[in-house]
Amino acid sequence: MTESNTGPAGKATLLSMLHALAQDESRDRIAVGDLLASLGDRALAALLFVFAVPNVLPVPPGTSTILGAPLVFLAAQLAFGLRPWLPAVISRRTMTRTDFATLVRRIGPWLERAERLLRPRAVSLASPPMEYLVGLLCLLLAVVLVLPVPLGNMLPALAISLFALGIMERDGLWILAGFGAAVISAVVVSGVVFAMVKAIVYFFTKVLL
């Protein structure tokens, strides 16, 4: 196995685990529950990343709503220090192994670069009780991501992705980057919502009346 597939202590990286699942020819389809089982003790943060990062990239309309539902559950569990769990209606959702492999190829180069930079530092920012605050912020961001707000998916998804990688590798600097992205997301999304509300008010007060 190459260096890009293992960490400094020989620990399998998230990318190597995703590749292994994508290349498992004994499976025709990959279920969310398969991911939960394969990722082991890092499943919570890893799944937050897996469900968030596709929304950072251009995706078909409605994708954020589908991927956002598991994010809400997972972020709530991080916020309350619970073990990763998803209801059957979500854990039984599947995609073809080919589609999963395509997704892994799309995020692979970005994740590989990130994993080269990630390392334990400022660990207190990526550990309880700060971890619970991160989970709460991820929960709020996930709710925003689910809502049909223009520009309301990419920035929240980026913030969740940064938080997830920081928690997974205990890297406090990535947690700080996540806070920065969350603040920018809040400013942009609130501006969009304010503009939408003003447009609706104008329509009803100036056009209809």
N, C-alpha and C positions, 0 to 999 in steps of 0.2 A: 504493500500500500504506500502511496506517495505521501510526501509531507503535507500536501494540501488536504489529505483525507484524514489526518490525525492531528491532535493537538500536541503540545510539547511533552506531555506525559504519555503519549500514545493513545489518548482517549479519542474515540471516534467522533468526528465532527458532525454537526447537523447535516451538512451537505453530503457527507459520505453515507449517512443513514438514509437520506432521501434517495440518493442514487441506488443504494442497495434495494430499497423497496421498489423503485421504478424498474429495476432490471430483474426482478423476481418473476421468472417466466412461469412459475406455478400459479400465478394469479392472472385472471383476465380483467378483474376490476379491483380498484383500491378503495376501501371504505375508510371513512373518518376514524372508525374504531380501530382499523389496522394501524393508522398513524399513531393513535393514542398508545397502542400496545408496543409498537416498534420503538418509540422514542423514550420509553422507560422513565427514569427519574427526572429527565429534562422535558417531559411531555408538555407541561403547562406553558412554559415560556416558548418552547419550540413551536407548539401549535398556534400560539398567539402570532408568532412571526409568519408561519405558513399561511394562515388565513388573512393576515393583514397585508403582506407584501404584494400580492397580486393587484391590490387596489392602488398601489403606487404607480403601476404601469397602466397604459391605456387598456381598458377592458370594455366589453359590451355593456350597454345600459342594463341596469338591474343586477349586475354581478355583485355590487357592494351590498345589496340587501340580502342576497343569498349567503355571502361569506360573512356578513356582519352578525348574523344570529349566533353562530358558534363563538364569535369574539365576545359577545355580551356575556355568555355563560362563563367562558374561560377567564375573562377579566374580573368578573365577580368573585370567582374562586381564588384568584390571586389576591384580591383585595381583602378577603377574609381568611387567608391562609389555609385554604382547603385543598385536598388532593384533586388532581384533574379528573373530571367526570363530565360526560355529556349525555343528555337524554337519548333514548333509542332512536327517536325520530331524526336526530342529527347524526349520531354515531353510525347509523346504518346507511347514510347517504354514500353513494359510490360514484366514481368516475372510471372510465376505462384506463387500463394501465398505460396505454399509448398517450392519452390526454395528460395523465399524471406525469409521464416522462417528459412531455413537451413543456409542462409547467416548470418542472425541475430544471430543464435546459434553459428556460427563460430567466429564472432567478439565479441560476448557478453562478454565472460570472460575478454578479453583485455580491452574493453570499460568500463566495470564495475570497474576494477582496476584503470583505468585512471580517471574516474569520482570521485573516492574517494580521489584522489590526487589534482584534479583541484579546484582552488578557486581564487577569485579576488585578485591579487597582482601585483605590478609593472604595474599597469593598463595602464600607458602611452604607454607601449610597445605593447599593444593590442588594442589601440584606434587610431582614425585618429590623425595626418597624417601617423603615423607608420603603421596603418592598410592598407593603400594604397600601401606602400612599400612591405608589406607582400603579398598583392594581386599580385603585379608585379612579385615577386619571384615565387609565386605559378603558375602564368601564364607560366613563363619560364620552370619551372619544369614539368608542364602539357604537354608542347610541347615536351620536352625530353621523357616523358613517352609514348607519342603516337608513337614516332619514333621506328623503329625496331632495337634498339641498345641492344646487349647483356648486361645484368645487368643494363639496362637503365630504369627499372620500379620499382624495390623494394625500392631503396634508395630515388628516387624522391617522390614516394608514401608515404614513411615514413615521409619525411620532410613536405609534404602537410598535412598529417594527424595531425602532431604535431602543425603546424600552425593553422589548422582549429579548433582544440580543444582549443588552446590558445585564438583565437579570440572569440569563442563561449562563453567561460567562463571568458573572460577578465583576463587571467592568463599570465602575461609577462614572467614568467620563462619557460613556455612551448613554447613561441615565441622564446626565446633564444635557447632552445633545437632544435627548428625547423631550426634556422639559422645554428646551428652546423651540423645538418643532411644535410642541403642544401650544405654546404661547402664540406663535405665528398662526397656527391653525385656528385658534380661538378668535384672533383679530380678523382673519380673512373670512371665516364662516359667519361671525357675527355681523360683519359688514355686508355680506351677501344677504343674510336674513333681513337686516335693516332695510336694505334697498328693495327687497321683495315686498316687505310690509308697506313701505312708502308707495310702491307702485300699485299695490292693491287698494290702499286708501285713496290714492289719486284717481284710480279707475272708478271707484264707487262714488266719490264726492264730486268729481269734475266731469266724468263721462256719462254716468248713469243718471245723475241728478240735474 
